[in-house]
Amino acid sequence: MVAQSKRSDDARSDLPVVGAGPWEFGGFYRFRGYVRRRLGLAITRVRHHRVRFGSLCDVRSGSHFAIGRRADVRFGDRCVLDYGFTLESSGHLEVGSGSVFGHHCTIAVERSVIIGKGCLFGEMVSIRDHDHAFANTETAILHQGRISSPVLIGDDVWVGAKATITQGVTIGAGSVVGAHAVVTHDLPPGSVAVGVPARIVRMRDGGPVPI
Ligand SMILES: CC(C)(COP(=O)(O)OP(=O)(O)OC[C@H]1O[C@@H](n2cnc3c(N)ncnc32)[C@H](O)[C@@H]1OP(=O)(O)O)[C@@H](O)C(=O)NCCC(=O)NCCS
């Protein structure tokens, strides 16, 4: 018997879209949130002067930044970094405006990570542009240095919770990465990829899945 996808494309288009409207918080809570976010960003800018934040970024408590002297780190306007966000960078990180990181996401940059606009990262996503070298069996891995290759994530990409993006990967604009996936190869724009290693299960526009 041929395995069936858990829902057909027709069924998927019938699913209700919920929560697309404006958030239903009262005016007081929205005002309090606004003040907290502005204060939080001001404090973060003072504490982490090597990181450049655009306007109206929302950096939640418990975020951790370890930024090297030669690093170049920029977040565009209105980015959201939920609590526990961790960034270690000795290279170039650029995040486009309006991108949102769930709690405890980690980005580690040796050379270059570029993330587009309006991306959405679930909680505990890990993005790294390097691995530890381990070719030499005579030397401890800890002492073999790192191998690094740039990571590029296009605009409007959604990465599910606990996914890992490994070094050298390009994820095309408008792609979706399933929860817990490990992305080890490039994904073309508009693809939906799941699993370990991440494999494309469909294209968002219904086109053929590239081999
Ligand atoms: C990938 C996802 C978006 C579903 O996309 P979809 O195109 O609707 O895919 P479907 O549900 O039709 O599943 C297609 C196939 O992939 C499998 N699949 C879906 N998500 C998967 C995942 N995360 N890991 C492994 N396999 C997965 C399905 O079981 C199905 O396999 P089958 O054809 O053998 O039955 C969803 O499963 C997902 O992972 N969402 C992330 C949720 C999340 O982490 N949110 C964080 C808040 S931002």
Ligand as a Chemical Component Dictionary entry (heavy atoms), coordinates in Angstrom:
data_LIG
# 
_chem_comp.id                   LIG 
_chem_comp.type                 NON-POLYMER 
_chem_comp.pdbx_formal_charge   0 
_chem_comp.three_letter_code    LIG 
# 
loop_
_chem_comp_atom.comp_id 
_chem_comp_atom.atom_id 
_chem_comp_atom.alt_atom_id 
_chem_comp_atom.type_symbol 
_chem_comp_atom.charge 
_chem_comp_atom.model_Cartn_x 
_chem_comp_atom.model_Cartn_y 
_chem_comp_atom.model_Cartn_z 
_chem_comp_atom.pdbx_ordinal 
LIG C1  C1  C 0 6.787 21.052 8.077  1  
LIG C2  C2  C 0 5.422 21.487 8.589  2  
LIG C3  C3  C 0 5.298 22.995 8.471  3  
LIG C4  C4  C 0 4.314 20.823 7.773  4  
LIG O1  O1  O 0 4.434 21.143 6.396  5  
LIG P1  P1  P 0 3.442 20.496 5.313  6  
LIG O2  O2  O 0 3.898 20.867 3.953  7  
LIG O3  O3  O 0 2.047 20.839 5.694  8  
LIG O4  O4  O 0 3.770 18.961 5.470  9  
LIG P2  P2  P 0 2.781 17.743 5.815  10 
LIG O5  O5  O 0 2.216 17.941 7.173  11 
LIG O6  O6  O 0 1.846 17.538 4.664  12 
LIG O7  O7  O 0 3.842 16.539 5.860  13 
LIG C5  C5  C 0 4.535 16.086 4.710  14 
LIG C6  C6  C 0 5.364 14.883 5.149  15 
LIG O8  O8  O 0 6.440 15.338 5.990  16 
LIG C7  C7  C 0 6.348 14.741 7.297  17 
LIG N1  N1  N 0 6.688 15.782 8.269  18 
LIG C8  C8  C 0 6.047 16.935 8.515  19 
LIG N2  N2  N 0 6.698 17.654 9.429  20 
LIG C9  C9  C 0 7.786 16.927 9.783  21 
LIG C10 C10 C 0 8.860 17.157 10.679 22 
LIG N3  N3  N 0 8.949 18.286 11.394 23 
LIG N4  N4  N 0 9.830 16.210 10.765 24 
LIG C11 C11 C 0 9.763 15.073 10.030 25 
LIG N5  N5  N 0 8.770 14.800 9.156  26 
LIG C12 C12 C 0 7.789 15.728 9.042  27 
LIG C13 C13 C 0 4.901 14.283 7.409  28 
LIG O9  O9  O 0 4.766 13.214 8.312  29 
LIG C14 C14 C 0 4.595 13.892 5.994  30 
LIG O10 O10 O 0 5.205 12.643 5.726  31 
LIG P3  P3  P 0 4.353 11.465 4.959  32 
LIG O11 O11 O 0 4.064 12.051 3.586  33 
LIG O12 O12 O 0 5.319 10.333 4.938  34 
LIG O13 O13 O 0 3.136 11.262 5.795  35 
LIG C15 C15 C 0 5.195 21.061 10.066 36 
LIG O14 O14 O 0 5.105 19.644 10.177 37 
LIG C16 C16 C 0 6.263 21.561 11.012 38 
LIG O15 O15 O 0 7.307 20.926 11.230 39 
LIG N6  N6  N 0 5.993 22.763 11.601 40 
LIG C17 C17 C 0 6.904 23.406 12.485 41 
LIG C18 C18 C 0 6.145 23.797 13.779 42 
LIG C19 C19 C 0 7.043 24.564 14.681 43 
LIG O16 O16 O 0 8.123 24.132 15.024 44 
LIG N7  N7  N 0 6.631 25.747 15.064 45 
LIG C20 C20 C 0 7.444 26.602 15.889 46 
LIG C21 C21 C 0 6.758 27.910 16.092 47 
LIG S1  S1  S 0 7.370 29.155 14.970 48 
# 
loop_
_chem_comp_bond.comp_id 
_chem_comp_bond.atom_id_1 
_chem_comp_bond.atom_id_2 
_chem_comp_bond.value_order 
_chem_comp_bond.pdbx_ordinal 
LIG C1  C2  SING 1  
LIG C2  C3  SING 2  
LIG C2  C4  SING 3  
LIG C2  C15 SING 4  
LIG C4  O1  SING 5  
LIG O1  P1  SING 6  
LIG P1  O2  DOUB 7  
LIG P1  O3  SING 8  
LIG P1  O4  SING 9  
LIG O4  P2  SING 10 
LIG P2  O5  DOUB 11 
LIG P2  O6  SING 12 
LIG P2  O7  SING 13 
LIG O7  C5  SING 14 
LIG C5  C6  SING 15 
LIG C6  O8  SING 16 
LIG C6  C14 SING 17 
LIG O8  C7  SING 18 
LIG C7  N1  SING 19 
LIG C7  C13 SING 20 
LIG N1  C8  SING 21 
LIG N1  C12 SING 22 
LIG C8  N2  DOUB 23 
LIG N2  C9  SING 24 
LIG C9  C10 SING 25 
LIG C9  C12 DOUB 26 
LIG C10 N3  SING 27 
LIG C10 N4  DOUB 28 
LIG N4  C11 SING 29 
LIG C11 N5  DOUB 30 
LIG N5  C12 SING 31 
LIG C13 O9  SING 32 
LIG C13 C14 SING 33 
LIG C14 O10 SING 34 
LIG O10 P3  SING 35 
LIG P3  O11 DOUB 36 
LIG P3  O12 SING 37 
LIG P3  O13 SING 38 
LIG C15 O14 SING 39 
LIG C15 C16 SING 40 
LIG C16 O15 DOUB 41 
LIG C16 N6  SING 42 
LIG N6  C17 SING 43 
LIG C17 C18 SING 44 
LIG C18 C19 SING 45 
LIG C19 O16 DOUB 46 
LIG C19 N7  SING 47 
LIG N7  C20 SING 48 
LIG C20 C21 SING 49 
LIG C21 S1  SING 50 
# 
